[in-house]
Amino acid sequence: MSSSHVLVLNCGSSSLKFAIIDVQSGSEVLSGLAECLAEQQPLIKYKYDGTKQTITLNHGDAHQVAIAQLVELVKKLGLDKHLIAIGHRVVHGGEHFTHSVLITKGVLNAIKQTSTLAPLHNPANLLGIEAAQAAFSSLPQVAVFDTAFHQTMPPQAFLYALPYSLYKEHGIRRYGFHGTSHYYVSTQAHKVLALDQQNSRIVSAHLGNGCSVAAIKNGQSVDTSMGLTPLEGLVMGTRSGDIDPGIFTFLVNQLKYSPTQIDLLLNKQSGLQGISELSNDCRTIEEAAANGHEQAQLALDIFCYRLAKQIAAFAVPLGGLDALIFTGGIGENSNTIRAKVVSGLSFLGLQLDDDKNLAARFGQQGVITTSSKPCAIVIPTNEELVIATDSAAIAQEL
């Protein structure tokens, strides 16, 4: 077994996703999820050597307990001997970071400073980093940022039409997210479709519980749908996406909402969940819509309309379209969503191939349209591999 393994950690507020990746082969040696960390019965589910196991954790300082148990598991399986680095997903890097970096005291301080822009995410990411530093003190730790890929956006794309002082003094601007995913699938598209990276126009649609679209010109992000936070842009599982800011004033003045209630409404009670009043799970909504549930059908219609409209808008910064990529849980698996979106974009020259669209599900990659350019293609994302590859490259430079 080669010493080319990286432990990838994605630490959320109540969960910890992990994987050990062999960067030479790109394969997952170990993968799993520690969940319910803020609840009474936290546990770890993992897969190793083709088998799935569950470990029940003691309630306590949840993230530290989970990482301590993960360390014990890694050592028990003998995988610690082959680790060369720990790679951490960090949601928000602000303007500090345009690429992955070795974690130092200065980097930690910058991530802490940026926490005001991502109060739900960065503090949890920091918990994972600090716990991993204590557990794997001899290994280099690397931060890979969701926002880094979008730092190539020009000012006309990332600035809001607000007083300029809010940007200069407080960093209020559009940052974008899902950058690691958009980078990976666009890189794959260049290879699979034999596109010239110095002369290419790609729209990448990452569709899951969170959704975003990126305009990628000549391999660089020039615009994206998410903004200061992951709330802006498309309709998502429970997030509203774009709405009239005047609604905030109405909610406060007329309905007496508090800021906390507004945040809960827009982030947890809206999107597919809010419109359908059934679920945030696209599979549940598609099934209900097929059985005649009108609000489920409406939720799908709004989701697809807004998505198609955003994709079409990104033909402006790109100056045209060579390829449209679908990725993420919905993008990779919902032939229904893809069909509705591609149908709405037929004026761009996209024509769906029904058989190819049906075949490109459940991890299968493939072009789903009849023409070679422009085309729509399904490419399963692999953010963990990007994090592992970046982390290994930085570790090997030390």
N, C-alpha and C positions, 0 to 999 in steps of 0.2 A: 504494500500500500504506500503510495507516494505522499510526501509532505507537501501537499498542495491544497489543503482544505482550509476553508474560511467559515467561521461561525457568523451567520447573519442574524441580527436581532432587530425586530421591529416592535418597539415598545409603545403600547397605547395606554390610555388612562386606566383600563380595567383588563387588559390583555397583553400578551407577549407572544408574538409570532416568531418562530426561529427555524433555522435550517443550517445544516452543514453542507457546503457545496464543494465539490471537487472541481477546481477551476480549470484543470487540464481537460477533463471530459465534459464539464458542464452539468454533471449529474448530481442529484440530491442524495447524500449519504444518509442523512437524518433530517426529518422535518416534523414540525409540530406546532401546537398552540397551547399556551397557558391562558386559561380564561376564567371569568368570574372572580378576578383578583380583588375586586372591591366588595365581594359578597361573602357570605358565611361558608360556602363550600367551594373554594377554588380548586382547580384541577389542571393537570397537564395531559393532553392527548398527543401522542407522537407515533410516527411511522418509521420503522427501521427494518431493513432486510426483508421487506415485503409484509411485515406484520404490524398490526396496530395495537397500541397499549394505552392504558390510562393510569395516571398517578394522582391520588388524592393528596392535596396539600393542607397543611395546618393554616387556619386563619391567623393572620398577623400582619407584619410589614410585608404586604403581598408581593411586590416586585422582587424584593430581596430574597424572600422565601422561594419564589419561583426560579430565580436565577441560581440560587444555591442548589436547588433540586436538579436544575438543568446541568449544572457543573458536575454534580454527583453522577448523573446519568451518562454524561459524556465520558467521564473517567471510567465508569463501570463498563462501558462499551469499548474502551480503549481508543477512543477517537481523539482524546486530548493530545496524544503524541504526534499527531499529524497536522495540528492546527498551526497556521502561520500568521493569522490575524483575526480580529473581530471587526465586522462591518456593521455599522449602525445606520438605519434609516432615520433621518431627521427631517421633519416636515417642512420647517421654515428656516431658510438661511438668510432671509432679507437680501440686502445688497452686499453683505459681507463676503458671500461665497459664490463663485461661478463654477466651481468644480469640487470634487471630493477632496478631503484633506485629512492629514494625520491629526488626531485629537490631542491638543496641548491645552495648557491652562488658558492661553489666549483664546483658543477656539471655543472652549467651554464658556468663557465669559461672553463671547459674541453670541453664542446660542442662547445664553440666559438673557442677554439684552433684547434679543429678537423674540423672546417669549411673549412680550406684550402684543405682538402681531399674531401669535398662535397660542393663546392661553390654554386651549384644550389639548394641544399636541406637544409642543416643545418641552414643557415641564415633565411630561411622561417620558419623552425621548431622553431627557437628562437623567431621569431615574435609572433607565436601562444602562446608560453609559457609565454612571457612577457605580452601579452594582457590578457591571462587567469588569470595570477597572479593578475593583477590589478582588474579584474572583479570578481574573486572568491578568494579573499584574505584570507578567513577563511578556505579554503579547502586545503588539501595536494595535491600537484602536483607531478606526477610520470612520469619519462621518460622511455620509452620502445624502445630499439634500434634494428634496422634491422640487425645490424652486430653482436649482442651479441651471438646469437646461434652458430655462426661460430668460436668463439674464442677458441673452442676445437680442431681446426685443428692443426696438427703437423707442425713443420718448413718446412719439405720437401714439404708440400702442400701449405703453404702460402707464401713462399719466392720466389722471382723472381731471375733468374740467372744474377743479376746485381751486381756491386760492393757493398759489404756488408755495406759499410759506408752509402749508400743511405737509407738503412733500419734503421740503428742505429741512424742516425742523422736527418732523415726526415720522417721516418715512411712509406717509400715506400714498400708495401707488398700487398698481396691479403687479403681482408677483407670479401668479400661476402656480399650479401644482401638478401632480402626476408626471413630473418631468422625467423621472427615471423610466417610467413606462413608455412615454412618448419617444424618448431617445432610443430605447431598445427596439420598438417595433418599426420605427422609421429607418433605423440602421439595417434591420432585417429586410425591409421592403426594398432598399437599394440593392441588396444582394439578390433577392429572389426575382425581382422584376428587371434586373440589369439596368437600373437607372444610374445616370451620371450624377454623382453626389454634388458636383459643382454646377449642375444645371437641372435641378429637380424641384417639383412643386407637389408637396404631399400634405394632405389633411389627415390627422390621426384622431380617431374618436375612441377615447377610453371610457367605456360604459360599464358601470357597476352600481353599487349603492351610491357612490360618488361618481359624477360624470364630468368629463371635460374634453374639449376639442382643442387641438393645436395646429397652427399653420406653420409648416416646416419648409423653408426655402433653402435649397442648396445645403441641406443637412443642419440648418440652424432654425431655432424657434423664432418666428417674427411676430407671432400673436398667439393668444390663448384665451379661453373663455372664462377661466377662474380669475379672481382678482386679488385684492388685499387678503381675503380669506377664501376658503374652499366653498363659500356660499354663493358666490357670483356665478352667473352663466346659465347652464342648462337646467332643465327639470331633472331632479335626481330622486333617489329612493324616498328620502324624508325631507330633503332640502328644496326650497322654493325656486332657487336660481334667481334670475333677474325679475325684479318687481319695481313698481313705481315707488321711489323713496317717500313720496307723499303719504303712502299707506302707513308709515311709521307714525306720522303726526295724527292721522285719523285714529289709529289704534290707541294712542296715548290720550288724545283729547276727547274722543267720542266714546271709546269703549273702556277707557281707564286701564289699559294694559301697562304693566311695569316693564322696564328694560329686560328683566329676566324672563318675563312671559313672552315678550316679542322674540327674544333669542330662541326660546323653546319652540315657539310657533314656527319660525322660519327654518330652523335646523332639524327639528325632530318630528314635526306634525304636518309638514307640507309635502310637496312633491307627489310622487305616485301614491303614497300613503294618504295624503290629504285629499286628493281628488277622488280616488277610488273609494275611500273610507273602508278599505278591505285590508290592504297589506302594502308594504314597501317592496315585496318580493315580486319581481317581474313575472316569474313563472306562475304565481298564484293569480296575478292580474290577467295574464294572457288566457289562462284556463277559464276564468270567470267571464271574460269578454267573449270567448268562443261559445259560452253557454248563455249569452244574451244579456249579461250584466251591463247596463248602460253606462254607469260611472266608471267601470273598469275599461270599457271601450273608449270613453272620453279621456281617461288618464293616458292610455296608449296613444291616442290621436294627438294630444297636447305634447306628450314626450317626443314623439317622432316629428311633429311639425316644427317644434322649437329646435330640435337637433338638425333637421334638414336646412332650416333657415340659417343657422349658425355656420354650417358647412359651406353653404353657398356664399355667405358673406366673406368667408376666408379666401375665396377666389380673388378678392380685391388685393390684399397684401401679397398674394402669391402670383398674381397676373395670369391665372389659369389653374388647371389641375391636371396632374399626371396620375395620381393615385389617391384613393380614399381607403384608409385602414380602419377596420373594426377590431377592437380588442377589449379586454376586461370581461367580467363574468357575463354581462348581457351581450356585449359586442361579439364575444366568441361563441355564444350558444343560442342566441335568439334569432333564428332565421326569419321570424315574423317581424321583429323590429327592423332588421336589415332590409327586408323587402319593402316595408313602408317608407323607409328613409330613401332608399335608392330610387323608388318610384317617384318621390318628390323631387329628385335631382336629375330626372331624365333630360332636362334641357341642357345639362352640362355634358351630355353624351354618354351617360351611364345607362346601361340596359341590363337588367338582372337575368342571370341564367338560373332558373328555378332548381334544377338538379344540383348544380354546383353549390348553390346557397344552402340547400338541405344537407349536402355532404360535409360542408365546412362547419362542423359543430364538435363539441366534446373533445377539444384539443387538436382537431384537424385544421391544418392551415390550407388556404387556397384562394385563388381568384374566384369571385362569384358573379362576375359580369361577362358579357359576350365579347367586348372589345378589349384590346391590349392596352390602349391608352386613349382616354383615361380609363382606369379600371378601379373596381372596388375589391379589396382583398381582406381576408380574415387572417390575422397573425396573433397567436396566443402570446401574451406578454410574459416576461420573466424578469421582474424587478430584482429578485434575489440574486440572479446570476450577474446582473450589472453591479450590484453592491459588492458581491464577492470578487468579481474581476477587478474592480477599482481598488478594493482593499488589498488584494494580492499584489497588484502593481505598485501601490505605495509602500507596502511592507518590503517588497523586494528591492526597493531603492534605498532602504535604510542601511 
